[in-house]
Amino acid sequence: MNAEDLDRKFDEGEDILEYFDISTLKRPGLELQPIEISFPQWMVAALDKEAQRLGIQREAIIKLWLAERLEATPTK
C-alpha cells in the first residue's frame, strides 16, 4: 500500500493498524532504565499509605510525583 492510500484510509476513519507491525514499536526517550534508590522507613510507610489511598502501587506514586516535579521545574 502506498502512503496516499494509507492517508486516505486514515482520514476516512478506517482502522489502519493492520498495516503496521506494532511488535517493533518503540517510544523514544520513554524506554525504562532501572535504578536503585533507598528511602528511610518513614518515607516508605508514607508512600505506601498514599499509594493505597489512591489504589496504585508504590512505584507508580513515586513516578507520578517525580514527573509532576520535573514538569514544573523550568529547564535551561
N, C-alpha and C positions, 0 to 999 in steps of 0.2 A: 504494500500500500504506500502511496506517496504522501507527502506532507499535506498537500492540498486536500486530498480525500480525508485524511485524519482530522484536519482542522474543520472541515465541513461536518463530519460526524460529531465532533465535539460541540460545535456551535449549534447543532440540531438537538443536543441533549442526549445523544447516544452514549452508551457505556463503551468507552474505548480501552478499558483496562486489559481486555483480552488480547490487545495488540502489543502489550508490554510484558517483559519478564520481570515481575516485581521481586523475584527472589534475589536479584542482584542490586536492588536499590540501596543507596547509601545516603546518609544525611550528613553532608559535610559540616564539620565543626560540632556535631552532636554525638560523635562516637563516644562511648563510655570509656573512661580511664579510671580504673580502680585506684583509690588512695586509702591510706590507713591514718586514722585520727583517733586520739584518746580524749575522752571527756571525764571530768570529775563525776562521781556517783550522783551528786545532787542534780547535775545538769542532765544526766541520762534519765533520772527519775522524772524531771520536769518535762523533758522531751516525750517520754513515754506517756505521761498523763495527757499532754496536749494532743499527741497523735491519737490516743484512744478516744479523746473527746471528739476529734474530727473524723474518726473512723478510717485512719490511714496508718501506714507503717512509719516507724521512727525515721527511716532513711528518707521517706517522702517529705516529712516535715522539715528535715534538715535541708534538703534540696530546695524546697519551696522558699524557706526563709532566706537561704543564701542567694537564690535567684532574685528575690524581691530586693534585697540589699544591693546586689550588684547592678540591677537595672536602675536603681535610684541614685547610684553613685556616678557622678559625671566623669567621663573618660577624657584624657588629654591626648 
